[in-house]
Amino acid sequence: MPIATVDPATGETLKTFDPLGPEELERRLAAAHAAFRRHRVTDFAERSRLLHRAADLLDQDRDDIARTMTTEMGKPLAAARAEAAKCAKAMRWYADRAEALLADEHPLPADVKDSGAEQARAVYRPLGVVLAVMPWNFPLWQVIRFAAPALMAGNTGLLKHASNVPQTALYLEDLFRRAGYPEGCFQTLLIGSGAVEAVLRDRRVAAATLTGSEPAGRSVAAIAGDEIKKTVLELGGSDPYVVMPSADLERAARTAVTARVQNNGQSCIAAKRFIVHTDVYDAFAGRFTELMAALTVGDPMNESTDVGPLATEQGRADLEELVDDALGNGAVALCGGKRPAALSRGWYYEPTVLAGVTPQMRIHHEEAFGPVATLYRVRDLDEALDVANDSPFGLSSNVWTRDEEEQRRFARDMGAGGVFFNGMTASHPAFPFGGVKRSGYGRELSGHGIREFCNITTVWHGAV
C-alpha cells in the first residue's frame, strides 16, 4: 500500500508521501535512543507538565484533526471529534496518575527480614525506545493509549502508522513537538510495512506494541521473539453480544446498533455476533433489524450521517466476500447485504443483519470489519456460552441480563479480556484493555498498561 491520503468517500487520492530513506531513518533511530537517555531521568512532574500541554493543544486542534481523520479513513465527523476529546482525557489521566501507578512496591517487613535484607523494594524503570505499529481505524486513540503511558514511564516512542493515515501520523509527531517534548521523544516513521523488521531488529529499539491484523501480529511477534524483545499485541476480535430473557430489550436493541456500527463497524471491540435466547429472539431480532435498516449512510462530513464509507476499497471487498459466502451457504439478510445503490462513489456498504449463520460459513469464524451483524438463536445459558466462545478471538464481550447468577456464570466462563453487562464494550484509561486467544496478549491502559514497558527491578539492601 502506498503512503497516501485517499478519501474513502470518493476514492480520490488527495496526497502522497515518500517513505523515509535509509539516512533519515537512521537519524530518527539515533535521535530516539539519545532522547531516551535524557527522558528516562526526568521526574514525573516534568513528564506530567509536557503531557498536560499536549492534551491542551489537542483540545485546541480538535476540529481540524477531526476533519483530517474523517478525510483519511471515513469515520463520521462527530465520532472523530469525540475520539480527539477521548485522547486528551486519557493523556490527562496518565499525567495525573503515572507517579502513583509506578510507585515503588515494598514487601512485608517480615519477608524482608526473612530474606536477610535490611530493606528491599521493587521499582519500575523504563525499557527504552518502543516501536508502535498502529492501525487506521482509530488513528489518534490507538496511538495515544500507547504513547501517553509510555512517555510517562520514561520511554520514547517511534510510530509506524497505517499507510492510509499519514497526515494524522505526522500531526501526532507535531503535537508532541509543540508541547515541548525534546527532539526524538516521539517520532513518526513514514515507512512501508516491509521496513518494520529492520527497525524492530535494531539494537536501539527495546520493545514493540502492535494493534492490527493477525498476520501482522504473527510477523512482529516472531521477529521480536527472535530478538528477545517484549511485545504487546491487540489483533482484533469478533465480540459476542448476548441477550438473555431478563434483558431490557429496547435498550439492548438500541445499544446493539451503536455497538455494531460504531466507527462504520470497523472497531476491534465492536459487537459482531448477536447471540439471543430463543424466548426473546424474535422480538430482539425484529427491533434490531428495524433500527439497523433506518441508519443514514452517506458523506461522513455530514453531521446527520450515521455510517460513512469503509476505510479502504480492499476492506469493502473483504467484507463483501464474507457476506456473499454466508448468503451462498444459506444465511438470510434481514436487511442490507449489498452496496447502497444511491452511493456510486466511495467505499460504502449497507448496514446488514444476517440470520441463520452456521459454523460452516466463513463469517462465523472470521472478523467482519464493517457494519455487518450476525444473529444466533440459543436455547439457554450454556448454549449461549458455547456459541460465544466458539471463536478464535477473545477480545471483549457484552451480556444483557439482570439475573445475578447468570452474570456470575458469564463473568467466570466467557473467554474474553472483558465482560460488559447491560451496556457495550468501551475502552477507558482506568480499565485494562486486551484479549486472549488470537486477539493477542498483554494489556493496554490502566496501571497494567503503563507497566507493560517497564523493567521491574528488585532493589535489595543488606545490613551494613
C-alpha positions as CSV (number, residue, x, y, z in Angstrom):
1,M,0.0,0.0,0.0
2,P,1.4,3.4,-0.9
3,I,1.7,6.1,1.8
4,A,-1.2,8.3,0.8
5,T,-4.3,10.0,1.8
6,V,-7.2,8.5,-0.2
7,D,-10.6,9.9,0.6
8,P,-12.8,6.8,1.1
9,A,-15.9,8.8,0.5
10,T,-14.8,9.4,-3.1
11,G,-11.9,7.1,-3.8
12,E,-9.8,10.2,-4.8
13,T,-6.1,10.2,-3.9
14,L,-5.5,13.6,-2.2
15,K,-1.9,13.5,-1.2
16,T,1.0,11.0,-1.4
17,F,4.2,10.8,0.7
18,D,7.6,9.4,0.0
19,P,8.9,6.9,2.6
20,L,11.9,7.7,4.7
21,G,15.2,7.0,3.1
22,P,17.9,5.0,5.0
23,E,19.8,8.0,6.2
24,E,16.7,9.8,7.6
25,L,15.5,6.6,9.2
26,E,18.9,6.1,10.9
27,R,18.9,9.7,12.1
28,R,15.5,9.2,13.7
29,L,16.6,5.9,15.4
30,A,19.6,7.7,16.8
31,A,17.5,10.6,18.0
32,A,15.1,8.3,19.8
33,H,17.9,6.5,21.5
34,A,19.6,9.7,22.6
35,A,16.3,11.2,23.8
36,F,15.6,8.1,25.9
37,R,18.9,8.6,27.8
38,R,17.7,12.1,28.8
39,H,14.0,11.4,29.2
40,R,14.4,8.4,31.4
41,V,15.8,10.5,34.2
42,T,13.3,13.3,34.1
43,D,10.9,13.5,37.1
44,F,7.2,12.8,37.0
45,A,6.4,16.5,37.4
46,E,8.2,17.4,34.2
47,R,6.7,14.5,32.3
48,S,3.2,15.4,33.6
49,R,3.7,19.1,32.5
50,L,4.6,18.1,29.0
51,L,1.7,15.6,28.6
52,H,-0.8,18.1,30.0
53,R,0.4,20.7,27.5
54,A,0.0,18.1,24.7
55,A,-3.6,17.5,25.9
56,D,-4.4,21.2,25.9
57,L,-3.1,21.6,22.3
58,L,-5.1,18.6,21.2
59,D,-8.2,20.2,22.6
60,Q,-7.5,23.3,20.6
61,D,-6.9,21.3,17.5
62,R,-9.9,19.1,17.8
63,D,-12.0,20.3,14.9
64,D,-9.0,20.4,12.5
65,I,-7.7,17.0,13.4
66,A,-11.2,15.5,13.3
67,R,-11.6,16.6,9.7
68,T,-8.2,15.1,8.9
69,M,-9.2,11.8,10.3
70,T,-12.5,11.8,8.6
71,T,-10.9,12.6,5.3
72,E,-8.3,9.9,5.6
73,M,-10.4,7.0,6.9
74,G,-14.0,7.9,6.7
75,K,-15.4,7.9,10.3
76,P,-18.3,10.3,10.8
77,L,-17.1,13.8,11.8
78,A,-18.8,13.7,15.2
79,A,-17.1,10.4,16.0
80,A,-13.8,11.9,15.0
81,R,-14.3,14.9,17.3
82,A,-15.2,12.5,20.2
83,E,-12.1,10.5,19.5
84,A,-9.9,13.6,19.9
85,A,-11.6,14.5,23.1
86,K,-11.2,11.0,24.5
87,C,-7.4,11.1,23.7
88,A,-7.0,14.4,25.6
89,K,-8.8,12.9,28.6
90,A,-6.6,9.8,28.6
91,M,-3.4,12.0,28.4
92,R,-4.5,13.9,31.4
93,W,-5.4,10.7,33.2
94,Y,-1.9,9.3,32.8
95,A,-0.3,12.7,33.5
96,D,-2.0,12.8,36.9
97,R,-1.7,9.2,37.9
98,A,1.5,7.8,36.5
99,E,3.6,8.5,39.5
100,A,1.2,6.6,41.8
101,L,0.9,3.8,39.3
102,L,4.6,3.3,39.1
103,A,5.3,3.9,42.8
104,D,7.9,1.6,44.5
105,E,6.5,-1.6,45.9
106,H,7.6,-2.7,49.3
107,P,7.3,-6.3,50.6
108,L,6.1,-7.0,54.1
109,P,8.7,-6.2,56.7
110,A,8.8,-9.8,57.9
111,D,9.5,-11.0,54.4
112,V,12.3,-8.5,54.0
113,K,14.0,-9.6,57.2
114,D,13.5,-13.3,56.3
115,S,15.5,-12.7,53.1
116,G,18.4,-11.3,55.0
117,A,17.8,-7.8,53.8
118,E,17.9,-4.6,55.7
119,Q,15.4,-3.3,53.3
120,A,14.0,-4.1,49.8
121,R,11.7,-2.8,47.2
122,A,10.6,-3.3,43.6
123,V,11.0,-0.3,41.3
124,Y,9.6,0.4,37.8
125,R,12.2,1.6,35.2
126,P,11.5,2.4,31.5
127,L,12.7,-0.1,28.9
128,G,13.8,2.3,26.2
129,V,12.7,3.1,22.6
130,V,9.3,1.5,21.9
131,L,8.1,0.9,18.4
132,A,4.4,1.2,17.9
133,V,2.8,-0.3,14.8
134,M,-0.7,1.1,14.7
135,P,-3.9,0.8,12.5
136,W,-6.1,3.3,10.8
137,N,-9.4,2.7,12.4
138,F,-8.9,4.9,15.5
139,P,-5.9,6.8,14.2
140,L,-5.5,9.1,17.2
141,W,-6.8,6.9,20.0
142,Q,-4.8,3.8,19.2
143,V,-1.6,5.8,19.3
144,I,-2.3,7.9,22.4
145,R,-3.2,4.9,24.5
146,F,0.3,3.7,23.9
147,A,2.1,7.0,23.8
148,A,0.7,8.6,27.0
149,P,1.7,5.7,29.4
150,A,5.0,5.0,27.5
151,L,6.1,8.6,27.7
152,M,5.0,9.0,31.3
153,A,7.0,5.9,32.2
154,G,10.1,7.5,30.7
155,N,10.3,5.6,27.4
156,T,10.5,7.2,24.0
157,G,8.3,6.3,21.0
158,L,8.6,5.5,17.3
159,L,5.3,5.4,15.4
160,K,4.8,3.3,12.3
161,H,1.2,4.2,11.5
162,A,-1.0,2.7,8.8
163,S,-0.1,3.9,5.3
164,N,-3.5,5.4,4.6
165,V,-3.4,7.9,7.6
166,P,-0.1,9.7,7.0
167,Q,-1.4,13.2,7.8
168,T,-2.8,12.0,11.1
169,A,0.5,10.3,11.9
170,L,2.5,13.5,11.1
171,Y,0.1,15.5,13.2
172,L,0.9,13.3,16.2
173,E,4.6,13.9,15.9
174,D,4.0,17.7,15.6
175,L,1.6,17.7,18.6
176,F,4.3,16.3,20.9
177,R,6.9,18.6,19.5
178,R,4.7,21.7,20.0
179,A,4.0,20.5,23.6
180,G,7.8,20.9,24.3
181,Y,9.0,17.3,24.2
182,P,12.7,17.2,23.4
183,E,13.7,16.1,19.9
184,G,13.4,12.3,19.5
185,C,11.0,11.7,22.3
186,F,8.1,10.9,19.9
187,Q,8.6,10.5,16.1
188,T,6.6,9.3,13.2
189,L,8.3,6.9,10.7
190,L,6.7,7.2,7.3
191,I,7.8,3.7,6.2
192,G,6.1,0.8,4.5
193,S,5.4,-2.5,6.3
194,G,8.4,-4.1,4.7
195,A,10.7,-1.8,6.6
196,V,9.4,-2.7,10.0
197,E,11.6,-5.7,10.5
198,A,14.8,-3.8,10.3
199,V,13.6,-1.2,12.8
200,L,12.4,-3.8,15.2
201,R,15.7,-5.7,15.0
202,D,17.7,-2.5,15.6
203,R,19.6,-2.8,18.9
204,R,18.3,0.6,20.0
205,V,14.7,-0.5,19.9
206,A,13.7,-2.2,23.2
207,A,10.2,-3.3,22.6
208,A,7.1,-3.1,20.3
209,T,3.4,-2.8,20.5
210,L,1.1,-3.6,17.7
211,T,-2.6,-3.2,17.1
212,G,-3.7,-4.7,13.8
213,S,-4.4,-7.9,11.9
214,E,-3.5,-11.4,13.0
215,P,-0.9,-11.9,10.2
216,A,0.8,-8.6,11.2
217,G,0.8,-9.7,14.8
218,R,2.4,-13.0,14.0
219,S,5.1,-11.3,12.0
220,V,6.0,-8.8,14.6
221,A,5.8,-11.4,17.4
222,A,8.1,-13.7,15.5
223,I,10.7,-11.0,14.9
224,A,10.6,-9.7,18.4
225,G,10.8,-13.3,19.8
226,D,13.9,-13.9,17.7
227,E,15.4,-10.7,19.2
228,I,14.1,-11.5,22.7
229,K,12.2,-8.2,22.8
230,K,8.9,-7.5,24.7
231,T,5.7,-7.1,22.7
232,V,2.1,-6.3,23.4
233,L,-0.4,-7.4,20.7
234,E,-4.0,-6.5,20.1
235,L,-5.2,-8.4,17.0
236,G,-8.9,-7.8,16.7
237,G,-12.0,-9.6,17.8
238,S,-15.4,-11.0,16.9
239,D,-17.1,-9.9,20.1
240,P,-20.3,-11.7,21.2
241,Y,-23.3,-9.7,22.3
242,V,-25.6,-12.0,24.4
243,V,-29.2,-11.2,25.1
244,M,-31.0,-13.2,27.8
245,P,-34.7,-13.2,28.7
246,S,-34.3,-10.7,31.7
247,A,-32.8,-8.0,29.5
248,D,-34.4,-4.7,28.8
249,L,-35.0,-5.5,25.1
250,E,-35.4,-1.9,23.8
251,R,-32.2,-0.7,25.5
252,A,-30.4,-3.9,24.3
253,A,-31.5,-3.4,20.7
254,R,-30.6,0.3,20.6
255,T,-27.3,-0.3,22.2
256,A,-26.7,-3.2,19.9
257,V,-26.9,-0.9,16.9
258,T,-24.3,1.5,18.3
259,A,-22.1,-1.4,19.4
260,R,-22.2,-2.8,15.8
261,V,-21.8,0.3,13.6
262,Q,-19.5,2.5,15.7
263,N,-16.7,3.7,13.5
264,N,-18.6,2.4,10.5
265,G,-18.4,-1.1,12.0
266,Q,-14.6,-1.0,11.9
267,S,-13.8,-1.5,15.5
268,C,-12.0,-4.4,17.2
269,I,-14.3,-4.2,20.1
270,A,-17.5,-3.7,18.1
271,A,-20.1,-6.3,18.9
272,K,-20.3,-8.6,15.9
273,R,-22.1,-11.8,16.9
274,F,-25.5,-11.3,18.4
275,I,-26.5,-14.4,20.5
276,V,-30.1,-14.2,21.6
277,H,-32.1,-16.5,23.9
278,T,-35.0,-18.1,22.0
279,D,-37.6,-16.7,24.3
280,V,-36.7,-13.1,23.2
281,Y,-35.1,-13.8,19.8
282,D,-38.0,-12.8,17.6
283,A,-38.6,-9.5,19.5
284,F,-35.0,-8.6,19.6
285,A,-34.2,-9.5,16.0
286,G,-37.2,-7.6,14.7
287,R,-36.3,-4.4,16.6
288,F,-32.6,-4.6,16.0
289,T,-33.1,-5.1,12.2
290,E,-35.6,-2.2,12.1
291,L,-33.1,0.1,13.8
292,M,-30.2,-1.0,11.6
293,A,-32.2,-0.5,8.4
294,A,-33.1,3.0,9.5
295,L,-29.5,4.2,9.7
296,T,-28.3,7.0,7.4
297,V,-25.4,6.0,5.2
298,G,-23.6,8.8,3.5
299,D,-20.9,11.5,3.5
300,P,-19.0,11.3,6.8
301,M,-18.6,15.1,6.8
302,N,-22.3,15.5,7.1
303,E,-23.4,15.8,10.7
304,S,-26.5,13.7,10.1
305,T,-24.6,10.7,8.8
306,D,-24.7,7.6,11.0
307,V,-22.5,5.3,8.8
308,G,-19.8,6.5,6.5
309,P,-17.7,4.6,4.0
310,L,-15.3,1.8,4.8
311,A,-11.7,3.0,5.0
312,T,-10.3,1.1,2.0
313,E,-11.6,-0.4,-1.2
314,Q,-10.0,-3.8,-0.2
315,G,-11.7,-3.6,3.2
316,R,-15.1,-3.4,1.5
317,A,-14.2,-6.2,-0.9
318,D,-13.2,-8.4,2.1
319,L,-16.5,-7.7,3.8
320,E,-18.5,-8.5,0.6
321,E,-16.7,-11.8,0.3
322,L,-17.8,-12.8,3.9
323,V,-21.4,-11.8,3.3
324,D,-21.6,-13.4,-0.1
325,D,-20.2,-16.6,1.3
326,A,-22.8,-16.6,4.1
327,L,-25.7,-15.9,1.8
328,G,-24.5,-18.6,-0.7
329,N,-24.5,-21.1,2.2
330,G,-27.9,-20.5,3.4
331,A,-27.8,-17.3,5.6
332,V,-30.6,-14.7,5.2
333,A,-30.1,-11.0,5.0
334,L,-32.8,-9.4,7.2
335,C,-31.6,-6.0,5.9
336,G,-28.7,-4.8,3.8
337,G,-26.3,-7.2,2.2
338,K,-25.0,-5.0,-0.6
339,R,-23.6,-1.7,-1.6
340,P,-26.1,1.2,-1.4
341,A,-27.3,2.0,-4.9
342,A,-27.5,5.7,-4.3
343,L,-23.8,6.0,-3.5
344,S,-21.9,5.1,-6.6
345,R,-18.6,6.8,-5.5
346,G,-16.6,5.8,-2.4
347,W,-16.5,2.5,-0.4
348,Y,-19.9,2.4,1.2
349,Y,-21.7,-0.8,2.4
350,E,-25.3,-1.1,3.8
351,P,-25.8,-1.9,7.5
352,T,-26.6,-5.6,7.3
353,V,-28.1,-8.2,9.6
354,L,-27.6,-11.9,8.8
355,A,-29.7,-14.7,10.3
356,G,-29.2,-18.4,10.0
357,V,-25.4,-18.2,10.3
358,T,-23.7,-21.6,10.8
359,P,-20.2,-22.8,11.7
360,Q,-19.7,-23.8,8.0
361,M,-19.7,-20.1,7.0
362,R,-16.5,-18.0,7.0
363,I,-18.2,-15.2,8.8
364,H,-18.8,-17.5,11.8
365,H,-15.0,-17.7,12.4
366,E,-13.6,-14.5,10.7
367,E,-13.9,-10.9,11.9
368,A,-16.3,-8.9,9.9
369,F,-14.8,-5.4,9.8
370,G,-17.7,-3.3,8.7
371,P,-21.4,-2.7,9.5
372,V,-22.5,-6.4,9.3
373,A,-24.1,-8.2,12.3
374,T,-24.7,-12.0,12.6
375,L,-27.7,-13.3,14.6
376,Y,-27.8,-16.6,16.5
377,R,-30.7,-18.2,18.4
378,V,-29.8,-20.2,21.5
379,R,-31.8,-22.3,23.9
380,D,-30.2,-21.5,27.3
381,L,-27.2,-20.0,29.0
382,D,-24.9,-23.0,28.3
383,E,-25.5,-22.8,24.6
384,A,-25.0,-19.0,24.7
385,L,-21.6,-19.5,26.2
386,D,-20.7,-22.3,23.7
387,V,-21.6,-20.1,20.8
388,A,-19.9,-17.0,22.3
389,N,-16.7,-19.0,23.0
390,D,-16.7,-20.7,19.6
391,S,-14.4,-18.2,18.1
392,P,-10.6,-17.9,17.6
393,F,-10.8,-14.4,19.1
394,G,-11.4,-13.3,22.6
395,L,-11.1,-9.6,22.9
396,S,-14.3,-8.4,24.8
397,S,-17.9,-9.4,25.2
398,N,-21.3,-7.9,26.0
399,V,-24.0,-9.6,28.0
400,W,-27.6,-8.3,28.7
401,T,-29.1,-10.0,31.7
402,R,-30.4,-8.8,35.1
403,D,-30.0,-12.3,36.6
404,E,-27.2,-12.2,39.1
405,E,-26.4,-15.9,38.8
406,E,-26.2,-15.6,35.0
407,Q,-23.9,-12.6,35.4
408,R,-21.7,-14.8,37.7
409,R,-21.5,-17.5,35.1
410,F,-20.7,-15.3,32.2
411,A,-18.1,-13.4,34.1
412,R,-16.4,-16.7,35.1
413,D,-16.7,-18.6,31.8
414,M,-16.6,-16.1,28.9
415,G,-13.3,-16.5,27.0
416,A,-12.5,-12.8,26.6
417,G,-10.5,-10.0,28.0
418,G,-13.6,-8.1,29.1
419,V,-17.2,-8.8,30.0
420,F,-19.6,-5.8,29.9
421,F,-23.0,-6.3,31.4
422,N,-26.1,-4.3,30.2
423,G,-24.0,-2.0,28.1
424,M,-21.5,-2.0,25.3
425,T,-17.8,-2.6,25.4
426,A,-15.7,0.6,25.7
427,S,-12.1,1.4,26.3
428,H,-11.3,3.7,29.2
429,P,-7.9,4.7,30.7
430,A,-8.9,3.2,34.1
431,F,-9.6,-0.3,32.7
432,P,-7.1,-2.8,31.4
433,F,-7.6,-3.5,27.7
434,G,-6.6,-6.6,25.8
435,G,-7.6,-10.1,24.8
436,V,-6.9,-13.8,24.8
437,K,-6.6,-16.4,22.1
438,R,-5.9,-14.9,18.7
439,S,-6.9,-11.4,19.9
440,G,-3.4,-11.1,21.3
441,Y,-1.7,-10.8,24.6
442,G,-0.6,-8.1,27.1
443,R,-2.7,-5.2,28.2
444,E,-3.0,-1.5,27.4
445,L,-4.5,1.2,29.6
446,S,-4.8,1.3,33.4
447,G,-1.8,0.6,35.6
448,H,-1.3,-2.7,33.8
449,G,-0.7,-0.8,30.5
450,I,1.9,1.6,31.8
451,R,3.8,-1.3,33.5
452,E,4.0,-3.3,30.2
453,F,7.0,-1.4,29.0
454,C,8.8,-1.1,32.4
455,N,11.7,-3.1,33.8
456,I,10.6,-4.3,37.2
457,T,13.8,-4.1,39.2
458,T,14.4,-5.6,42.6
459,V,16.5,-3.3,44.9
460,W,17.9,-5.2,47.9
461,H,20.0,-3.8,50.7
462,G,21.9,-6.0,53.0
463,A,22.9,-5.0,56.5
464,V,25.8,-2.6,56.6
